[in-house]
Amino acid sequence: MKKKSIVLLCLLIFSMLIAYYFYQKNQNEEFVRWGDSIHTVNTEILKENDIEYKIENDKVYIPKSSLRKATFCCS
């Protein structure tokens, strides 16, 4: 019984570390400007292709890791 508890505890700790890693990866991701302004970018296409974006000062920014995907689907 004690052995099962130790194994479950190790799996729980491992799962928490994996979740923390992916959470940190998304938090530190660099965003790059996509298009000239909000008026020239079709954000619906970004949504349809599951590309995260944010809008600041009427400019659209996407994660640097999604740049290739956005170029392929939205150009």
Buried (B, 14 or more C-beta within 10 A) or exposed (E): EEEEEEEEEEEEEEEEEEEEEEEEEEEEEEBEEBBEEBEEBEBEEBEEEEBBBEEEEEBBBBBEEBEEBBEEBBE
